[in-house]
Amino acid sequence: MIFKVENGHFYYNDIPVLKNINFVIEKGELMTILGPNGVGKTTLVKCMLGFLEWTKGDTLIDDCTIKDYSRSQLWKRIGYVPQMKTLPFSYTVESLVLMGRNPYINFFSRPKEEDYYHVHKILKAFGLEHLKKKRINRLSGGEIQMILIARALVSEPEMLILDEPELNLDLANQVRIFDVLIGLVKSKGISCIVNTHHPMNAVRYGQKSLLLMKNFKYIYGNVNNVLNKKNLSTTFELSKDWFDFKIS
């Protein structure tokens, strides 16, 4: 899959939020979206997935507009992990992950044996099979985030898009989440786009980065060129000393 945003502009009530966004991500790449509060990171994620309509510009999948995809067609190719918020119902782990098979289940149909097979397969791969009958509200934040990623992957997508997956997680769980993502990129060739608040994670794990700045500016490219001390210091209005970490 080749996933592009071309000339993306978004206005809210005639007020500009994003201007002239352009990037491309190919198979087996991990790109991070980074920037301070209020520059439109989550809005960008919603626009690129079609939850919000670009005022101008488009999202392309293999050079076809995302508008030509039905929701079920799109979610077969792309897995989406939104920001982790309070879940409205106390689902079991198995039931929640099974929702990720919805693109393959007709509206009036029941899940098939094949759907449960994929659920148990992904839970086993994540080391979470022992939790399948547990209620979500009984689990830790790190476990819930892993399960949300499993739900996004159970449809066997080509790309995964995550909106702040480290939200409210301690450092150890942040590392676990990114280790899982890197493993998927390397072993399965899945592409990942991760919206993050954490420069260190973006520097350590990303191959590409899109650094959103104030006044509708942004820098996009190889992580080594984008996330240097000068750019990070300017973007976050902090001393360069705050960004004294190495790119691995």
Phi, psi and omega per residue, in radians:
M1 nan 2.393 2.971
I2 -2.006 2.068 -3.051
F3 -1.960 2.159 -3.071
K4 -2.262 2.578 2.815
V5 -2.024 2.200 -3.104
E6 -2.086 2.092 3.020
N7 0.948 0.763 -3.066
G8 -1.327 2.101 3.029
H9 -2.133 2.455 3.034
F10 -2.414 2.241 3.100
Y11 -2.068 2.424 3.065
Y12 -2.007 1.989 -3.062
N13 0.893 0.822 3.121
D14 1.191 0.116 3.083
I15 -1.743 2.150 -3.104
P16 -1.184 2.398 3.075
V17 -2.019 -0.761 3.120
L18 -2.325 2.483 -3.140
K19 -2.368 2.257 2.947
N20 0.916 0.857 3.117
I21 -1.418 2.260 3.100
N22 -2.413 2.246 2.996
F23 -2.828 2.873 3.086
V24 -2.471 2.439 3.061
I25 -2.305 2.344 -3.081
E26 -1.954 3.097 -3.093
K27 -0.953 2.322 3.045
G28 1.332 0.326 3.098
E29 -1.922 2.589 3.028
L30 -2.061 2.082 3.135
M31 -2.015 2.356 3.067
T32 -1.830 2.567 2.982
I33 -1.917 2.168 -3.021
L34 -2.353 2.599 3.074
G35 2.885 2.900 3.135
P36 -1.251 3.007 3.088
N37 -1.069 2.511 2.993
G38 1.515 0.109 -3.124
V39 -1.722 -0.012 3.017
G40 1.734 0.447 -3.091
K41 -1.128 -0.891 -3.139
T42 -1.199 -0.607 3.050
T43 -1.046 -0.719 3.100
L44 -1.049 -0.790 3.124
V45 -1.042 -0.772 -3.116
K46 -1.176 -0.644 3.105
C47 -1.193 -0.769 -3.073
M48 -1.148 -0.433 3.141
L49 -1.670 -0.073 3.113
G50 1.529 0.106 3.044
F51 -1.203 -0.596 2.971
L52 -2.054 2.520 -3.111
E53 -1.584 2.251 3.055
W54 -0.964 2.367 3.010
T55 -1.176 -0.639 3.077
K56 -2.626 2.559 -3.134
G57 1.697 -3.026 -3.025
D58 -2.787 2.813 2.939
T59 -1.843 2.307 -3.101
L60 -2.124 2.383 3.012
I61 -2.055 2.001 -3.060
D62 0.884 0.772 3.080
D63 1.184 0.217 3.029
C64 -1.920 2.387 -3.121
T65 -1.090 2.487 3.127
I66 -1.116 -0.365 3.139
K67 -1.139 -0.377 -3.132
D68 -1.429 -0.123 -3.119
Y69 -1.641 2.355 2.930
S70 -1.265 2.887 3.124
R71 -1.052 -0.737 -3.117
S72 -1.175 -0.675 3.087
Q73 -1.104 -0.718 -3.109
L74 -1.154 -0.780 -3.063
W75 -1.333 -0.167 2.951
K76 -1.321 -0.487 -3.086
R77 -1.723 -0.479 -3.076
I78 -2.229 2.280 2.996
G79 -1.748 2.366 -3.068
Y80 -2.138 2.262 3.079
V81 -2.041 1.799 -3.128
P82 -1.277 3.039 3.056
Q83 -1.006 2.420 -3.099
M84 -1.333 2.012 3.089
K85 -2.191 3.089 3.137
T86 -1.064 2.216 3.133
L87 -1.347 2.388 -3.015
P88 -1.218 -0.449 -3.125
F89 -2.287 2.719 -3.123
S90 -1.577 1.248 3.125
Y91 -1.192 2.742 2.890
T92 -1.335 2.777 3.107
V93 -1.000 -0.786 -3.128
E94 -1.035 -0.775 -3.118
S95 -1.142 -0.706 -3.117
L96 -1.167 -0.778 3.135
V97 -1.165 -0.614 3.120
L98 -1.039 -0.504 3.098
M99 -1.033 -0.472 3.098
G100 -1.174 -0.224 3.085
R101 -1.564 0.024 -3.086
N102 -0.943 -0.622 3.113
P103 -1.039 -0.344 -3.118
Y104 -1.787 -0.030 -3.073
I105 -1.969 2.118 3.105
N106 -1.097 2.691 -2.993
F107 -0.972 -0.706 -3.079
F108 -1.744 0.233 -3.109
S109 -1.783 2.859 3.053
R110 -1.794 2.703 3.084
P111 -1.006 2.515 -3.139
K112 -1.718 3.013 3.116
E113 -1.006 -0.643 3.130
E114 -1.071 -0.663 3.142
D115 -1.135 -0.766 3.103
Y116 -1.154 -0.585 3.086
Y117 -1.038 -0.807 -3.131
H118 -1.159 -0.642 3.102
V119 -1.081 -0.863 -3.105
H120 -1.186 -0.574 3.111
K121 -1.118 -0.797 -3.103
I122 -1.255 -0.634 3.095
L123 -1.129 -0.689 3.105
K124 -1.140 -0.736 3.138
A125 -1.080 -0.562 -3.134
F126 -1.577 -0.008 -3.105
G127 1.215 0.519 -3.060
L128 -2.040 0.137 -3.041
E129 -1.061 -0.534 -3.130
H130 -1.210 -0.215 -3.127
L131 -1.714 0.022 -2.908
K132 -1.029 -0.513 -3.125
K133 -1.707 0.014 3.137
K134 -1.393 2.652 3.079
R135 -1.409 2.474 -3.091
I136 -1.005 -0.662 -3.077
N137 -1.258 -0.014 3.087
R138 -1.746 0.035 -3.025
L139 -1.837 2.836 3.094
S140 -1.358 2.884 3.116
G141 -1.037 -0.714 3.133
G142 -1.132 -0.706 3.113
E143 -1.148 -0.733 3.135
I144 -1.089 -0.748 -3.131
Q145 -1.117 -0.705 3.078
M146 -1.068 -0.685 -3.128
I147 -1.203 -0.653 3.075
L148 -1.127 -0.635 3.060
I149 -1.176 -0.730 3.090
A150 -1.044 -0.711 3.110
R151 -1.059 -0.703 3.136
A152 -1.206 -0.495 -3.072
L153 -1.584 -0.253 -3.025
V154 -1.194 -0.297 3.055
S155 -1.505 0.052 3.126
E156 0.983 0.974 -3.113
P157 -1.335 2.905 3.076
E158 -1.572 -0.323 -3.095
M159 -2.449 2.594 3.091
L160 -2.189 2.270 3.102
I161 -2.105 2.162 -3.052
L162 -2.156 2.287 -3.140
D163 -1.810 1.796 3.125
E164 0.908 1.073 -3.111
P165 -1.171 -0.289 -3.121
E166 -1.561 0.014 -3.043
L167 -0.968 2.173 3.096
N168 1.146 0.303 3.099
L169 -1.816 2.558 3.054
D170 -1.305 3.014 -3.028
L171 -1.055 -0.728 -3.106
A172 -1.058 -0.735 3.136
N173 -1.270 -0.550 3.034
Q174 -1.062 -0.782 3.135
V175 -1.093 -0.736 3.134
R176 -1.063 -0.751 3.134
I177 -1.054 -0.850 -3.104
F178 -1.215 -0.571 3.064
D179 -1.083 -0.687 3.073
V180 -1.095 -0.786 -3.123
L181 -1.106 -0.784 3.127
I182 -1.089 -0.681 3.093
G183 -1.066 -0.701 3.118
L184 -1.170 -0.715 3.124
V185 -1.070 -0.791 -3.060
K186 -1.338 -0.717 -3.022
S187 -1.505 -0.574 -3.050
K188 -2.008 -0.102 -3.137
G189 1.243 0.330 3.105
I190 -1.237 2.453 3.028
S191 -1.554 2.557 3.141
C192 -2.317 2.409 2.924
I193 -2.108 2.170 -3.077
V194 -2.146 2.060 2.999
N195 -1.475 2.124 -3.037
T196 -2.389 2.687 3.026
H197 -1.703 -0.066 -2.927
H198 -1.916 1.838 3.139
P199 -0.979 -0.672 -3.095
M200 -1.094 -0.713 3.105
N201 -1.153 -0.713 3.125
A202 -1.095 -0.722 -3.137
V203 -1.211 -0.741 -3.034
R204 -1.266 -0.659 -2.946
Y205 -1.902 -0.410 -3.026
G206 -1.423 2.643 2.964
Q207 -1.701 -0.663 3.047
K208 -2.123 2.797 3.064
S209 -2.568 2.559 3.005
L210 -2.065 1.914 -3.068
L211 -1.732 1.855 3.133
L212 -1.469 2.343 -3.087
M213 -2.141 3.028 3.088
K214 -1.221 2.830 3.107
N215 1.097 0.547 3.018
F216 1.155 0.313 3.070
K217 -1.545 2.706 3.022
Y218 -2.746 2.796 3.067
I219 -2.200 2.301 -3.116
Y220 -2.301 2.448 3.070
G221 2.754 -2.778 3.097
N222 -1.050 2.424 -3.051
V223 -0.994 -0.616 -3.132
N224 -1.109 -0.576 -3.114
N225 -1.504 -0.546 -3.052
V226 -1.477 -0.835 -2.993
L227 -1.695 0.975 3.031
N228 -1.609 2.979 -3.059
K229 -1.036 -0.700 -3.092
K230 -1.101 -0.860 -3.102
N231 -1.155 -0.724 3.135
L232 -1.170 -0.708 3.123
S233 -1.093 -0.754 3.129
T234 -1.151 -0.758 -3.072
T235 -1.164 -0.791 -3.050
F236 -1.691 -0.004 3.092
E237 0.971 0.845 3.109
L238 -2.283 2.796 3.091
S239 -1.058 2.606 3.094
K240 -1.040 -0.435 -3.127
D241 -1.084 -0.436 3.126
W242 -1.180 -0.329 -3.039
F243 -2.014 0.664 -3.114
D244 -1.572 1.118 3.043
F245 -2.259 2.694 -3.046
K246 -1.568 2.631 3.031
I247 -1.574 2.120 -3.113
S248 -1.580 nan nan
